[in-house]
């Protein structure tokens, strides 16, 4: 029996308990289960992370013809059990004129990924971005190799 089927059986059992009696214990058990029933497996988190990377590859700084993923501007993607995502990113320069546009594009696109409840995009400047963070494809595209 897979985890989802077990969750369904437990949920129905708790609902029956609640309908038969209004005990505090049953209400507490149902509440605890409802909060934890949406925990994700590592495989589910990995699939969501892969989809996030795919959408990040569609985000561009308007002044650079390479996506932000290949530029190395994404430092961390953390998919939580509840579907919330924490993402740390930077810019190639702290005074990037397109910063607001790029941040909103990232947030909107990550929020649109199936399985993501909400995206929290953190702008960080440590470590400072440099050209070594780019993928090989980005370095070739920009003429660094």
N, C-alpha and C positions, 0 to 999 in steps of 0.2 A: 504494500500500500504506500503510495507516495505521500509526501508531506502535505500537499494541498487536500487530499482526501481525509487525512487524519484531522486537519484543521476544521474541515467541514463537519465531520462527525462530532468533534469536541464542541463546535459552535452550536450545532443543533441540540446536543445534550444539555448545554448550558441554557439555551432558550427554553427547553422543556422544563428544566429545574425552575427557571424564573416564572414560567406560567403556572406551575403547580404550587409554588410557594414564593412568597416575597421575602425570603430570608436575606439578611445582610450578607451572609457568606456567598450565596449564589450571585448576588449583585456584584460583589467584589470580584469573584472568580470570572464573571462575564466581562467586567471592565478590564481586568488584567489581560484576559485572553484577547479582547478586542484591540488593545494597545499593541500586543506583540504578534498578532496573527499575520501581520504584513512584513515580517522579517524576511529578508532576501537571502538566498543562497549566494555563495561566492560566484558561482557560475552566472547567476542572474545579474549580479553587480558587474561582472566582467563584460557581459553582453551589452549592458547599458553604457559602460565606459567606452566600448568600441563604437557604439552609435554616436556617443558624444564626440569622439575623435573625428568621426566622419563629418559631423556638422561643423566642427571647428575648422575643418579643411575647406569650408565654404566661406570663411570669414577672412576678409582682406583689409589691410591698411590701404586706403585709397591711393597712397603715394608709392606703394611697393607691390610689384606684381607676383608676390608669393604669399600664400595663406599663413595665418598666425601660428598654426601648428608646426609647419615646416620651418618657420622662422625661429621656433624655439621659445615662443612667448608664453606658452602654457607650462607652468611649473608643477601643478598638482591638480589631479581630479580625484575627488574622494566621494564615492557613492555610498550614502548611509543606508542602513537597513530600512528606514522609513521612506526612501525614495528622494530625500533631499540630497542635493549635490553641493559640495564646497569645491570651488575652483580657484586656484591661485594663478594669476597671470601678470605679465609685465608688459612694458612697451620698449621699443628699441631706443627710445629717448624719453626721459621724464616729461618733457614739454610737448608731447605728441599733440598736434592740433586736432587730430581725429579721435582723440581718446574717448569722448562721450559717445560718439557714433559707434566705435568698435566695442566698447563695454556693453552698450545696449544690444548690439547685434549678437554678441556672445550670449548674453543673458536670455534673449528671446529665443535664439536657436537651441540652446541647451534646455530651456523650459519646454520646448516643443518635442523633445525626445520622449518616446513612449517609455513609461516607467519612472520618469523624473517627476517628482512632486513639485519641487521648486529648486531654483539655482541661486546660489549665493556666490557672486563673483567678487573675489578680493583682488584689488590691485596692489601688487608688491614690487619693491625695487631692490630687494636683496634676495639672492645675489643680483648684482647689476647685469643686465643683458649684454652679451657680446657676440661677435660673429661665430664663435666656436659652438654656440648653441643651435645653430641652424643645421638642418638636415643636409646631407650631401646634395640632394636634388636642389635645395634652395641655394646653396653656394654656387652650383653650376649655373642655375637660372640667372643669378645676379652677377655672374662673371668673376667669382672669387676662386674658381678652380678651372 
